[in-house]
Amino acid sequence: MEQQSRQHISRRALLVGGGAAALGAAGYLASDELSRWWWRIPGNDKPRKEGELDHPGAEWIPASEANWRRADRPADYVIDRVVIHVPQATYPITLKVFQDPGHGAAAHYVVRSGDGHVAQMIRELDVAFHAGNREFNERSIGIEHEGWVDRAEYLTDTMYRASAELTSGICDRYGIPKDREHIVGHIEVPGTDHTCPGPHWDWDRYLKLVRQAGRKRPGASSGA
């Protein structure tokens, strides 16, 4: 056992030492870059708890592990966008699809139309496959809203308010400005073939609600 322990320590030292030597030879990576990749060394993952939530009041319904990638954001990837989606499906079907390992995609959150109930399916620190663009996946949080892009009746006041509270909290956690440059629709992601959230999504109303939610939360920013 003692020999195995020494071997483990030696391997760890080799990993760290070799990495440090490579950084020194490169001569251009700053210390914060080393911190960014430190979690990848065995034994340095951020502690996790099964079912832990990022948004208070959400329900944990995990997506298939095939539809997201383990990460340690914002330590390894800066989070600076929220992407708004409409799935062209009901809430139950959206959850079912995101739990299907063959689907290949899922968002961090799904918001129900009728009562604004929020399901969290992927931790914010992990990379969800939701935007169809690797860079945007790595830098963003994805939120699906039950409904169809051509059916305005699904865009209820309750859903708008619940989603705005969710987005406002995300923006406050990561210092994201509450504006249209940083809160975007899937249609605005480079290379996308999606049209969501569609022509009925009221961006002016939504951003107003996001900022109002921030003002109501103690210590939060209104995010002009």
C-alpha positions in Angstrom: 0.0 0.0 0.0 2.8 2.4 0.9 4.5 1.6 -2.4 1.3 2.3 -4.3 1.0 5.6 -2.5 4.5 6.6 -3.4 3.8 5.7 -7.0 0.6 7.8 -7.0 2.5 10.7 -5.6 5.3 10.3 -8.1 2.8 10.2 -11.0 1.1 13.3 -9.7 4.4 15.0 -9.4 5.3 14.0 -12.9 2.1 15.4 -14.2 2.4 18.7 -12.4 6.1 19.0 -12.9 5.9 18.1 -16.6 3.1 20.6 -17.1 5.1 23.3 -15.3 8.2 22.6 -17.4 6.1 22.8 -20.6 4.6 26.1 -19.5 8.1 27.4 -18.7 9.4 26.4 -22.1 6.4 28.0 -23.8 7.1 31.2 -22.0 3.8 32.9 -22.8 1.1 31.2 -20.6 0.2 33.3 -17.6 -0.6 31.8 -14.1 -4.3 32.2 -14.7 -4.0 30.0 -17.8 -2.5 27.3 -15.6 -5.4 27.7 -13.2 -7.8 27.3 -16.1 -6.5 23.8 -16.9 -5.6 22.7 -13.3 -8.9 21.0 -12.8 -8.0 18.5 -15.6 -5.3 17.0 -13.5 -6.6 13.9 -11.7 -7.9 14.6 -8.3 -8.6 18.3 -8.9 -12.2 18.3 -10.1 -14.5 20.7 -8.3 -16.6 18.9 -5.6 -20.1 17.9 -6.8 -23.2 16.7 -5.2 -25.8 14.6 -7.0 -28.9 16.7 -7.7 -27.3 20.0 -6.6 -29.0 23.0 -8.1 -27.7 26.4 -9.4 -31.1 28.0 -9.5 -33.2 28.1 -6.3 -36.6 26.5 -6.7 -35.7 24.5 -9.8 -36.3 20.7 -10.0 -33.3 18.5 -10.8 -34.1 16.3 -13.8 -30.8 15.2 -15.3 -30.1 15.1 -19.0 -28.3 12.1 -20.5 -24.6 12.4 -20.0 -24.2 11.9 -23.8 -25.8 15.4 -24.3 -23.3 17.5 -22.3 -19.6 17.6 -21.4 -18.1 17.8 -18.0 -16.3 21.0 -17.3 -15.4 23.4 -14.5 -16.9 26.7 -15.6 -16.1 29.6 -15.2 -12.6 28.4 -14.2 -12.0 26.8 -17.6 -14.4 28.7 -19.8 -15.8 32.1 -19.2 -19.6 32.3 -19.1 -20.8 35.5 -20.8 -23.9 34.5 -22.7 -27.4 33.3 -22.1 -29.1 31.6 -25.1 -32.9 31.5 -25.3 -34.6 28.6 -27.0 -38.0 27.3 -27.9 -37.9 23.5 -28.5 -40.9 23.0 -30.8 -42.3 20.6 -28.2 -44.2 20.4 -24.9 -42.4 20.4 -21.6 -42.6 16.6 -21.0 -41.4 15.8 -24.5 -38.5 18.2 -24.2 -37.4 16.5 -20.9 -37.7 13.1 -22.5 -35.7 14.1 -25.6 -32.9 15.6 -23.5 -32.7 12.4 -21.5 -32.3 10.4 -24.7 -28.6 9.6 -25.2 -29.1 9.4 -29.0 -30.4 12.9 -29.3 -27.0 14.6 -28.9 -28.3 17.8 -27.4 -29.7 19.3 -24.3 -30.0 22.7 -22.5 -29.2 23.5 -18.9 -32.8 24.5 -18.1 -36.3 24.0 -19.4 -39.2 26.3 -18.4 -42.8 25.2 -18.4 -45.4 27.4 -20.1 -48.4 27.1 -17.8 -46.9 27.7 -14.4 -43.2 28.8 -15.0 -41.8 25.6 -13.4 -38.1 25.3 -14.0 -36.2 22.0 -14.5 -32.5 22.1 -14.3 -31.0 19.3 -16.4 -27.3 20.1 -16.5 -25.1 22.0 -14.0 -24.0 25.4 -15.1 -20.4 24.5 -14.6 -20.8 21.9 -17.4 -21.0 22.5 -21.1 -24.4 21.6 -22.6 -24.8 20.8 -26.3 -27.5 23.3 -27.0 -26.3 26.0 -29.4 -25.0 24.0 -32.3 -21.7 25.9 -32.0 -18.9 24.7 -29.8 -17.6 28.1 -28.8 -21.1 29.2 -27.8 -21.7 26.0 -25.9 -18.6 26.6 -23.9 -19.4 30.3 -23.1 -23.2 30.1 -22.5 -26.1 28.8 -20.5 -29.0 27.5 -22.5 -32.7 27.9 -21.5 -35.5 26.1 -23.3 -39.1 27.4 -23.1 -42.0 25.0 -23.7 -43.8 25.7 -27.0 -43.5 26.4 -30.7 -42.1 29.5 -32.4 -45.4 30.1 -34.3 -47.7 29.6 -31.3 -47.7 32.8 -29.2 -50.1 31.3 -26.6 -47.3 29.3 -25.1 -45.4 32.6 -24.2 -47.3 33.2 -21.0 -46.7 36.0 -18.5 -45.9 33.4 -15.9 -43.2 31.8 -18.1 -41.7 35.1 -19.0 -41.4 36.1 -15.4 -40.0 32.7 -14.3 -37.4 32.7 -17.1 -36.5 36.3 -16.4 -35.8 35.5 -12.8 -33.6 32.5 -13.9 -31.7 34.6 -16.5 -31.2 37.5 -14.0 -29.7 35.1 -11.5 -27.4 33.6 -14.1 -26.2 37.1 -15.1 -25.6 38.1 -11.5 -23.6 34.9 -10.8 -21.2 35.5 -13.7 -21.2 39.3 -14.2 -23.1 39.1 -17.5 -24.6 42.4 -18.7 -28.4 42.2 -19.0 -28.6 43.4 -22.6 -29.3 42.0 -26.1 -25.6 41.5 -26.8 -25.3 39.0 -24.0 -28.8 37.5 -23.8 -29.5 36.1 -27.2 -31.8 33.9 -29.2 -30.6 30.6 -30.7 -31.2 32.2 -34.1 -28.3 34.6 -33.4 -25.7 31.9 -32.7 -23.3 31.8 -35.6 -23.9 28.9 -38.0 -27.3 28.0 -36.6 -30.2 26.7 -38.7 -32.8 27.4 -35.9 -35.3 30.2 -35.8 -36.1 30.2 -32.1 -37.2 31.9 -30.0 -39.2 33.1 -33.0 -41.1 36.3 -34.0 -43.5 36.3 -31.0 -40.8 36.4 -28.4 -41.0 39.9 -26.8 -37.4 40.9 -26.2 -38.1 44.4 -24.8 -40.5 42.9 -22.3 -38.2 40.1 -21.4 -35.1 42.3 -20.8 -37.2 44.7 -18.7 -38.3 41.7 -16.5 -34.7 40.4 -16.3 -33.6 43.8 -15.0 -36.5 44.1 -12.6 -35.8 40.7 -11.2 -32.2 41.8 -10.5 -33.4 44.9 -8.6 -35.6 42.8 -6.4 -32.9 40.4 -5.4 -30.7 41.6 -2.5 -27.2 42.4 -3.6 -28.0 41.8 -7.3 -27.3 44.1 -10.2 -30.0 45.7 -12.4 -27.5 45.3 -15.3 -28.3 48.2 -17.6 
